[in-house]
């Protein structure tokens, strides 16, 4: 019996150590950031310009504005948790080909953007980018696009600003459920400093909503996207486009996704 008590004690001690390790380093797991030298010159085809936004706390944010000919509107695109505009900017041409400008910011701490990260700061920055863009184009021409973690930045804007549409690719209802699906080991509801409760924010959305998700997504389970869809107010024009066989990073390969996206942007 003594050996069992000792084994349980060791297991509990190991669990507490792992919990403390996650508590301290969770930001490194959630935000896979890579910086970019200020003098770095991007190598994308087509027309684009660099944009800057200064924040009250001293952070300086950076974005790229990709230009279409005779644009139908502008997509404010919030990318996923890994990489920066050197990676994500390559996808802007897909939207430009569909007749839309794309304003794509790097969150603070990513690429050329600076500043200390917090959930509140990231959301406030996203709203600031919308307001900056709304000074340049009519708000009804702005479509919000949130990709994975970017859904947690696009959704609060749609709940608090007038926009044309909210498009969410591989989104989640909250980061607590996503973490639990990946590692059902810790009490994330109490230790996660970045819960990103999209299901609460989306209850305030009034614009049309489109959610795109794959059935085989290993990072954000389809169930998380469906819970988010269920939280959209019933009177809102909403649709969930479920792509059979798609994973987290390959929706663009599937004709169903491309056709649904094209129809949405019309």
MARPAMAR-400937 format. One record per residue (C-alpha): residue number from 1; x, y, z; residue in three letters. Coordinates in pm, 1 decimal. Example, Ala and Ser with C-alpha at 12.3 -4.5 7.8 and 13.67 -1.06 7.14 Angstrom:
<fivexs>
fivex num:1&u:1230.0&v:-450.0&w:780.0&residuo:ALA
fivex num:2&u:1367.0&v:-106.0&w:714.0&residuo:SER
</fivexs>
This chain:
<fivexs>
fivex num:1&u:0.0&v:0.0&w:0.0&residuo:UNK
fivex num:2&u:286.8&v:235.1&w:81.4&residuo:UNK
fivex num:3&u:424.6&v:201.1&w:-271.0&residuo:UNK
fivex num:4&u:88.2&v:306.0&w:-415.4&residuo:UNK
fivex num:5&u:75.7&v:617.0&w:-196.2&residuo:UNK
fivex num:6&u:431.5&v:700.4&w:-300.3&residuo:UNK
fivex num:7&u:349.0&v:653.1&w:-668.2&residuo:UNK
fivex num:8&u:42.7&v:875.4&w:-638.4&residuo:UNK
fivex num:9&u:251.4&v:1137.1&w:-461.2&residuo:UNK
fivex num:10&u:512.2&v:1134.0&w:-736.3&residuo:UNK
fivex num:11&u:240.9&v:1154.4&w:-1003.4&residuo:UNK
fivex num:12&u:75.7&v:1447.6&w:-826.4&residuo:UNK
fivex num:13&u:408.8&v:1624.3&w:-789.3&residuo:UNK
fivex num:14&u:482.1&v:1572.5&w:-1160.1&residuo:UNK
fivex num:15&u:137.0&v:1702.5&w:-1254.4&residuo:UNK
fivex num:16&u:182.6&v:2013.2&w:-1039.1&residuo:UNK
fivex num:17&u:520.3&v:2072.7&w:-1200.7&residuo:UNK
fivex num:18&u:371.8&v:2040.1&w:-1548.8&residuo:UNK
fivex num:19&u:87.0&v:2271.6&w:-1449.0&residuo:UNK
fivex num:20&u:331.3&v:2535.7&w:-1325.2&residuo:UNK
fivex num:21&u:536.4&v:2496.6&w:-1643.4&residuo:UNK
fivex num:22&u:227.0&v:2553.9&w:-1859.4&residuo:UNK
fivex num:23&u:108.5&v:2847.1&w:-1646.7&residuo:UNK
fivex num:24&u:440.4&v:3025.7&w:-1688.8&residuo:UNK
fivex num:25&u:498.5&v:2948.1&w:-2057.6&residuo:UNK
fivex num:26&u:144.3&v:2933.9&w:-2198.6&residuo:UNK
fivex num:27&u:200.1&v:3248.4&w:-2403.2&residuo:UNK
fivex num:28&u:477.9&v:3072.1&w:-2594.9&residuo:UNK
fivex num:29&u:245.6&v:2783.5&w:-2678.4&residuo:UNK
fivex num:30&u:-45.3&v:3002.2&w:-2792.5&residuo:UNK
fivex num:31&u:144.3&v:3269.6&w:-2987.2&residuo:UNK
fivex num:32&u:416.0&v:3128.2&w:-3212.6&residuo:UNK
fivex num:33&u:572.5&v:3462.2&w:-3295.7&residuo:UNK
fivex num:34&u:850.4&v:3545.1&w:-3537.2&residuo:UNK
fivex num:35&u:979.0&v:3899.3&w:-3571.0&residuo:UNK
fivex num:36&u:1092.1&v:4070.8&w:-3891.3&residuo:UNK
fivex num:37&u:1361.6&v:4333.6&w:-3932.2&residuo:UNK
fivex num:38&u:1220.0&v:4680.6&w:-3991.2&residuo:UNK
fivex num:39&u:1419.7&v:4718.8&w:-4310.2&residuo:UNK
fivex num:40&u:1302.3&v:4384.9&w:-4451.2&residuo:UNK
fivex num:41&u:1143.7&v:4419.2&w:-4796.0&residuo:UNK
fivex num:42&u:859.7&v:4180.9&w:-4871.2&residuo:UNK
fivex num:43&u:868.0&v:3990.8&w:-5199.7&residuo:UNK
fivex num:44&u:506.7&v:3959.7&w:-5304.1&residuo:UNK
fivex num:45&u:365.2&v:4002.8&w:-5650.9&residuo:UNK
fivex num:46&u:107.9&v:4272.0&w:-5718.9&residuo:UNK
fivex num:47&u:61.8&v:4608.2&w:-5554.4&residuo:UNK
fivex num:48&u:80.5&v:4662.6&w:-5180.3&residuo:UNK
fivex num:49&u:188.0&v:4921.6&w:-4928.2&residuo:UNK
fivex num:50&u:307.9&v:4913.6&w:-4567.9&residuo:UNK
fivex num:51&u:82.7&v:5071.6&w:-4303.8&residuo:UNK
fivex num:52&u:162.1&v:5170.4&w:-3945.3&residuo:UNK
fivex num:53&u:-53.8&v:5230.9&w:-3640.2&residuo:UNK
fivex num:54&u:72.5&v:5374.2&w:-3309.7&residuo:UNK
fivex num:55&u:-104.3&v:5264.9&w:-2991.4&residuo:UNK
fivex num:56&u:-147.0&v:5452.8&w:-2661.4&residuo:UNK
fivex num:57&u:79.3&v:5212.0&w:-2469.0&residuo:UNK
fivex num:58&u:372.5&v:5278.5&w:-2703.7&residuo:UNK
fivex num:59&u:324.1&v:4972.7&w:-2925.7&residuo:UNK
fivex num:60&u:370.2&v:5024.7&w:-3299.2&residuo:UNK
fivex num:61&u:168.3&v:4799.5&w:-3525.6&residuo:UNK
fivex num:62&u:241.5&v:4705.4&w:-3884.6&residuo:UNK
fivex num:63&u:17.1&v:4586.6&w:-4168.1&residuo:UNK
fivex num:64&u:27.2&v:4533.9&w:-4543.6&residuo:UNK
fivex num:65&u:-246.0&v:4668.2&w:-4770.2&residuo:UNK
fivex num:66&u:-271.2&v:4462.5&w:-5087.6&residuo:UNK
fivex num:67&u:-442.2&v:4641.6&w:-5377.1&residuo:UNK
fivex num:68&u:-689.5&v:4510.5&w:-5633.4&residuo:UNK
fivex num:69&u:-793.3&v:4684.8&w:-5953.4&residuo:UNK
fivex num:70&u:-1137.2&v:4845.7&w:-5912.2&residuo:UNK
fivex num:71&u:-1195.1&v:4672.5&w:-5576.0&residuo:UNK
fivex num:72&u:-1544.5&v:4570.6&w:-5469.6&residuo:UNK
fivex num:73&u:-1445.3&v:4618.1&w:-5106.8&residuo:UNK
fivex num:74&u:-1171.3&v:4560.3&w:-4851.2&residuo:UNK
fivex num:75&u:-1103.0&v:4248.8&w:-4643.6&residuo:UNK
fivex num:76&u:-956.2&v:4312.6&w:-4299.8&residuo:UNK
fivex num:77&u:-772.4&v:3982.5&w:-4251.5&residuo:UNK
fivex num:78&u:-652.2&v:3856.5&w:-3912.4&residuo:UNK
fivex num:79&u:-416.0&v:3562.9&w:-3951.0&residuo:UNK
fivex num:80&u:-345.9&v:3258.6&w:-3734.4&residuo:UNK
fivex num:81&u:-121.5&v:3208.9&w:-3432.8&residuo:UNK
fivex num:82&u:194.0&v:3099.3&w:-3613.9&residuo:UNK
fivex num:83&u:421.9&v:3301.9&w:-3839.5&residuo:UNK
fivex num:84&u:388.3&v:3657.8&w:-3961.7&residuo:UNK
fivex num:85&u:319.6&v:3852.7&w:-4280.9&residuo:UNK
fivex num:86&u:617.8&v:3695.4&w:-4455.8&residuo:UNK
fivex num:87&u:410.5&v:3375.5&w:-4453.4&residuo:UNK
fivex num:88&u:50.2&v:3495.5&w:-4447.0&residuo:UNK
fivex num:89&u:93.5&v:3769.7&w:-4704.6&residuo:UNK
fivex num:90&u:135.5&v:3507.1&w:-4975.7&residuo:UNK
fivex num:91&u:-233.9&v:3421.9&w:-4944.0&residuo:UNK
fivex num:92&u:-356.7&v:3776.0&w:-5006.2&residuo:UNK
fivex num:93&u:-340.2&v:3727.6&w:-5383.5&residuo:UNK
fivex num:94&u:-633.2&v:3483.8&w:-5362.4&residuo:UNK
fivex num:95&u:-860.7&v:3757.3&w:-5232.6&residuo:UNK
fivex num:96&u:-718.2&v:4020.7&w:-5464.7&residuo:UNK
fivex num:97&u:-804.4&v:3787.8&w:-5755.0&residuo:UNK
fivex num:98&u:-1163.0&v:3789.7&w:-5626.7&residuo:UNK
fivex num:99&u:-1170.5&v:4168.3&w:-5657.1&residuo:UNK
fivex num:100&u:-1094.6&v:4280.2&w:-5302.1&residuo:UNK
fivex num:101&u:-824.3&v:4482.4&w:-5136.9&residuo:UNK
fivex num:102&u:-674.6&v:4311.5&w:-4830.4&residuo:UNK
fivex num:103&u:-549.7&v:4487.3&w:-4518.2&residuo:UNK
fivex num:104&u:-351.8&v:4228.3&w:-4321.8&residuo:UNK
fivex num:105&u:-202.6&v:4331.4&w:-3985.0&residuo:UNK
fivex num:106&u:58.9&v:4151.5&w:-3782.4&residuo:UNK
fivex num:107&u:-48.8&v:4141.4&w:-3414.8&residuo:UNK
fivex num:108&u:181.0&v:4298.3&w:-3160.1&residuo:UNK
fivex num:109&u:491.4&v:4087.1&w:-3115.9&residuo:UNK
fivex num:110&u:465.1&v:3945.4&w:-3468.0&residuo:UNK
fivex num:111&u:668.3&v:4058.9&w:-3768.6&residuo:UNK
fivex num:112&u:740.6&v:4431.3&w:-3750.9&residuo:UNK
fivex num:113&u:473.1&v:4497.9&w:-3486.9&residuo:UNK
fivex num:114&u:586.6&v:4570.9&w:-3131.3&residuo:UNK
fivex num:115&u:421.8&v:4574.6&w:-2790.2&residuo:UNK
fivex num:116&u:341.5&v:4353.5&w:-2492.5&residuo:UNK
fivex num:117&u:75.2&v:4090.7&w:-2552.1&residuo:UNK
fivex num:118&u:-248.0&v:4056.2&w:-2357.0&residuo:UNK
fivex num:119&u:-591.7&v:3944.7&w:-2469.8&residuo:UNK
fivex num:120&u:-735.6&v:4291.4&w:-2414.7&residuo:UNK
fivex num:121&u:-451.0&v:4460.8&w:-2602.5&residuo:UNK
fivex num:122&u:-484.0&v:4227.4&w:-2902.1&residuo:UNK
fivex num:123&u:-858.3&v:4286.4&w:-2932.8&residuo:UNK
fivex num:124&u:-822.7&v:4662.0&w:-2885.8&residuo:UNK
fivex num:125&u:-552.9&v:4667.8&w:-3154.7&residuo:UNK
fivex num:126&u:-782.9&v:4483.1&w:-3394.2&residuo:UNK
fivex num:127&u:-1061.3&v:4734.0&w:-3334.3&residuo:UNK
fivex num:128&u:-812.9&v:5016.3&w:-3388.3&residuo:UNK
fivex num:129&u:-717.6&v:4869.4&w:-3726.8&residuo:UNK
fivex num:130&u:-1083.0&v:4859.9&w:-3824.3&residuo:UNK
fivex num:131&u:-1134.3&v:5222.0&w:-3720.3&residuo:UNK
fivex num:132&u:-821.1&v:5324.3&w:-3909.8&residuo:UNK
fivex num:133&u:-948.6&v:5144.7&w:-4220.2&residuo:UNK
fivex num:134&u:-1295.9&v:5297.4&w:-4180.8&residuo:UNK
fivex num:135&u:-1130.8&v:5639.4&w:-4212.7&residuo:UNK
fivex num:136&u:-1012.9&v:5537.2&w:-4559.5&residuo:UNK
fivex num:137&u:-1309.9&v:5338.6&w:-4695.9&residuo:UNK
fivex num:138&u:-1680.7&v:5325.6&w:-4619.6&residuo:UNK
fivex num:139&u:-1754.8&v:5083.9&w:-4331.8&residuo:UNK
fivex num:140&u:-2014.5&v:4894.7&w:-4536.6&residuo:UNK
fivex num:141&u:-1734.5&v:4793.8&w:-4778.4&residuo:UNK
fivex num:142&u:-1530.3&v:4624.5&w:-4502.2&residuo:UNK
fivex num:143&u:-1543.2&v:4246.3&w:-4468.9&residuo:UNK
fivex num:144&u:-1384.0&v:4096.6&w:-4158.3&residuo:UNK
fivex num:145&u:-1190.6&v:3772.3&w:-4200.9&residuo:UNK
fivex num:146&u:-1061.9&v:3571.4&w:-3905.8&residuo:UNK
fivex num:147&u:-837.2&v:3271.5&w:-3962.8&residuo:UNK
fivex num:148&u:-811.9&v:3032.9&w:-3663.9&residuo:UNK
fivex num:149&u:-679.4&v:3246.9&w:-3375.1&residuo:UNK
fivex num:150&u:-761.1&v:3550.1&w:-3589.3&residuo:UNK
fivex num:151&u:-1129.1&v:3466.6&w:-3540.2&residuo:UNK
fivex num:152&u:-1088.4&v:3590.1&w:-3182.7&residuo:UNK
fivex num:153&u:-988.2&v:3931.8&w:-3318.9&residuo:UNK
fivex num:154&u:-1240.2&v:3960.5&w:-3602.2&residuo:UNK
fivex num:155&u:-1546.9&v:3853.0&w:-3402.2&residuo:UNK
fivex num:156&u:-1535.0&v:4126.3&w:-3133.6&residuo:UNK
fivex num:157&u:-1506.9&v:4389.9&w:-3407.2&residuo:UNK
fivex num:158&u:-1817.8&v:4257.3&w:-3581.3&residuo:UNK
fivex num:159&u:-2001.5&v:4273.9&w:-3248.8&residuo:UNK
fivex num:160&u:-1914.3&v:4640.6&w:-3197.1&residuo:UNK
fivex num:161&u:-1881.0&v:4796.3&w:-3543.8&residuo:UNK
fivex num:162&u:-2088.4&v:4813.1&w:-3859.9&residuo:UNK
fivex num:163&u:-1931.2&v:4593.1&w:-4127.8&residuo:UNK
fivex num:164&u:-2044.7&v:4413.2&w:-4442.8&residuo:UNK
fivex num:165&u:-1980.3&v:4054.6&w:-4332.6&residuo:UNK
fivex num:166&u:-1787.8&v:3832.2&w:-4092.2&residuo:UNK
fivex num:167&u:-1600.7&v:3538.1&w:-4247.6&residuo:UNK
fivex num:168&u:-1437.8&v:3288.4&w:-4010.4&residuo:UNK
fivex num:169&u:-1205.5&v:3012.5&w:-4129.7&residuo:UNK
fivex num:170&u:-1136.9&v:2725.4&w:-3885.9&residuo:UNK
fivex num:171&u:-1262.6&v:2927.7&w:-3585.3&residuo:UNK
fivex num:172&u:-1337.4&v:2812.9&w:-3231.3&residuo:UNK
fivex num:173&u:-1596.4&v:2888.0&w:-2965.2&residuo:UNK
fivex num:174&u:-1327.8&v:2950.6&w:-2703.3&residuo:UNK
fivex num:175&u:-964.8&v:2859.3&w:-2652.0&residuo:UNK
fivex num:176&u:-1045.2&v:2662.8&w:-2336.6&residuo:UNK
fivex num:177&u:-1220.2&v:2390.9&w:-2536.7&residuo:UNK
fivex num:178&u:-943.5&v:2387.7&w:-2797.9&residuo:UNK
fivex num:179&u:-674.0&v:2337.6&w:-2533.5&residuo:UNK
fivex num:180&u:-875.4&v:2062.7&w:-2367.8&residuo:UNK
fivex num:181&u:-912.8&v:1882.4&w:-2701.0&residuo:UNK
fivex num:182&u:-535.3&v:1892.9&w:-2752.4&residuo:UNK
fivex num:183&u:-421.6&v:1806.2&w:-2398.6&residuo:UNK
fivex num:184&u:-700.4&v:1707.7&w:-2155.0&residuo:UNK
fivex num:185&u:-474.2&v:1740.8&w:-1854.3&residuo:UNK
fivex num:186&u:-507.2&v:2085.7&w:-1695.6&residuo:UNK
fivex num:187&u:-794.8&v:2297.8&w:-1555.5&residuo:UNK
fivex num:188&u:-775.4&v:2549.4&w:-1842.2&residuo:UNK
fivex num:189&u:-1085.8&v:2734.0&w:-1728.6&residuo:UNK
fivex num:190&u:-890.0&v:2861.8&w:-1429.3&residuo:UNK
fivex num:191&u:-533.0&v:2886.4&w:-1557.3&residuo:UNK
fivex num:192&u:-571.4&v:3011.4&w:-1915.9&residuo:UNK
fivex num:193&u:-495.1&v:3382.5&w:-1944.5&residuo:UNK
fivex num:194&u:-620.0&v:3392.8&w:-2304.7&residuo:UNK
fivex num:195&u:-964.6&v:3225.2&w:-2309.3&residuo:UNK
fivex num:196&u:-1082.6&v:3421.4&w:-2618.0&residuo:UNK
fivex num:197&u:-1453.4&v:3350.7&w:-2563.7&residuo:UNK
fivex num:198&u:-1579.9&v:3390.2&w:-2919.0&residuo:UNK
fivex num:199&u:-1916.5&v:3238.7&w:-2835.2&residuo:UNK
fivex num:200&u:-1988.9&v:3537.3&w:-2608.8&residuo:UNK
fivex num:201&u:-1867.7&v:3802.5&w:-2854.3&residuo:UNK
fivex num:202&u:-2060.3&v:3660.8&w:-3148.9&residuo:UNK
fivex num:203&u:-2393.1&v:3707.3&w:-2969.1&residuo:UNK
fivex num:204&u:-2362.0&v:4078.5&w:-3046.1&residuo:UNK
fivex num:205&u:-2301.2&v:4034.3&w:-3420.7&residuo:UNK
fivex num:206&u:-2568.3&v:4166.8&w:-3659.2&residuo:UNK
fivex num:207&u:-2393.6&v:4129.9&w:-3996.7&residuo:UNK
fivex num:208&u:-2401.6&v:3811.0&w:-4209.4&residuo:UNK
fivex num:209&u:-2172.7&v:3535.4&w:-4076.9&residuo:UNK
fivex num:210&u:-2003.2&v:3255.8&w:-4268.8&residuo:UNK
fivex num:211&u:-1806.2&v:2983.1&w:-4089.8&residuo:UNK
fivex num:212&u:-1572.0&v:2755.2&w:-4286.6&residuo:UNK
fivex num:213&u:-1435.4&v:2438.8&w:-4128.0&residuo:UNK
fivex num:214&u:-1299.6&v:2097.8&w:-4220.2&residuo:UNK
fivex num:215&u:-1424.5&v:1768.8&w:-4084.7&residuo:UNK
fivex num:216&u:-1069.9&v:1641.5&w:-4018.6&residuo:UNK
fivex num:217&u:-923.4&v:1947.6&w:-3847.2&residuo:UNK
fivex num:218&u:-672.9&v:1814.0&w:-3588.2&residuo:UNK
fivex num:219&u:-605.4&v:2152.5&w:-3423.6&residuo:UNK
fivex num:220&u:-953.3&v:2302.4&w:-3382.6&residuo:UNK
fivex num:221&u:-1218.0&v:2028.7&w:-3367.4&residuo:UNK
fivex num:222&u:-1525.0&v:2075.8&w:-3583.3&residuo:UNK
fivex num:223&u:-1733.8&v:2064.9&w:-3266.0&residuo:UNK
fivex num:224&u:-1577.0&v:2395.3&w:-3153.4&residuo:UNK
fivex num:225&u:-1681.2&v:2564.8&w:-3478.3&residuo:UNK
fivex num:226&u:-2033.8&v:2424.0&w:-3451.9&residuo:UNK
fivex num:227&u:-2068.4&v:2554.2&w:-3095.6&residuo:UNK
fivex num:228&u:-1967.4&v:2897.3&w:-3224.6&residuo:UNK
fivex num:229&u:-2219.8&v:2872.7&w:-3507.2&residuo:UNK
fivex num:230&u:-2493.1&v:2781.9&w:-3258.0&residuo:UNK
fivex num:231&u:-2416.5&v:3101.9&w:-3062.4&residuo:UNK
fivex num:232&u:-2484.3&v:3330.4&w:-3362.1&residuo:UNK
fivex num:233&u:-2816.3&v:3511.7&w:-3305.2&residuo:UNK
fivex num:234&u:-3100.2&v:3330.9&w:-3479.8&residuo:UNK
fivex num:235&u:-3212.0&v:3633.5&w:-3681.4&residuo:UNK
fivex num:236&u:-2867.0&v:3683.7&w:-3835.1&residuo:UNK
fivex num:237&u:-2793.5&v:3561.7&w:-4188.5&residuo:UNK
fivex num:238&u:-2557.3&v:3275.2&w:-4106.4&residuo:UNK
fivex num:239&u:-2417.1&v:2967.4&w:-4271.9&residuo:UNK
fivex num:240&u:-2167.8&v:2697.1&w:-4176.2&residuo:UNK
fivex num:241&u:-1975.7&v:2556.1&w:-4472.7&residuo:UNK
fivex num:242&u:-1838.7&v:2218.6&w:-4364.2&residuo:UNK
fivex num:243&u:-1571.3&v:2082.1&w:-4596.7&residuo:UNK
fivex num:244&u:-1552.2&v:1703.9&w:-4595.7&residuo:UNK
fivex num:245&u:-1196.3&v:1573.9&w:-4555.4&residuo:UNK
fivex num:246&u:-1036.0&v:1915.0&w:-4498.2&residuo:UNK
fivex num:247&u:-782.0&v:1974.6&w:-4222.1&residuo:UNK
fivex num:248&u:-674.3&v:2296.6&w:-4051.6&residuo:UNK
fivex num:249&u:-448.9&v:2445.0&w:-4317.2&residuo:UNK
fivex num:250&u:-575.4&v:2309.3&w:-4646.7&residuo:UNK
fivex num:251&u:-929.2&v:2438.7&w:-4699.9&residuo:UNK
fivex num:252&u:-820.8&v:2630.5&w:-5009.5&residuo:UNK
fivex num:253&u:-748.7&v:2299.3&w:-5186.0&residuo:UNK
fivex num:254&u:-1118.8&v:2208.6&w:-5181.4&residuo:UNK
fivex num:255&u:-1357.5&v:2340.6&w:-5450.2&residuo:UNK
fivex num:256&u:-1643.6&v:2360.2&w:-5198.1&residuo:UNK
fivex num:257&u:-1450.6&v:2611.3&w:-4989.7&residuo:UNK
fivex num:258&u:-1336.7&v:2819.3&w:-5286.4&residuo:UNK
fivex num:259&u:-1686.9&v:2833.7&w:-5434.0&residuo:UNK
fivex num:260&u:-1848.8&v:2925.4&w:-5102.4&residuo:UNK
fivex num:261&u:-1589.0&v:3195.9&w:-5039.6&residuo:UNK
fivex num:262&u:-1636.0&v:3338.5&w:-5388.4&residuo:UNK
fivex num:263&u:-2014.2&v:3344.3&w:-5344.1&residuo:UNK
fivex num:264&u:-1979.3&v:3514.7&w:-5005.3&residuo:UNK
fivex num:265&u:-1757.0&v:3789.3&w:-5141.7&residuo:UNK
fivex num:266&u:-1996.4&v:3863.5&w:-5425.3&residuo:UNK
</fivexs>
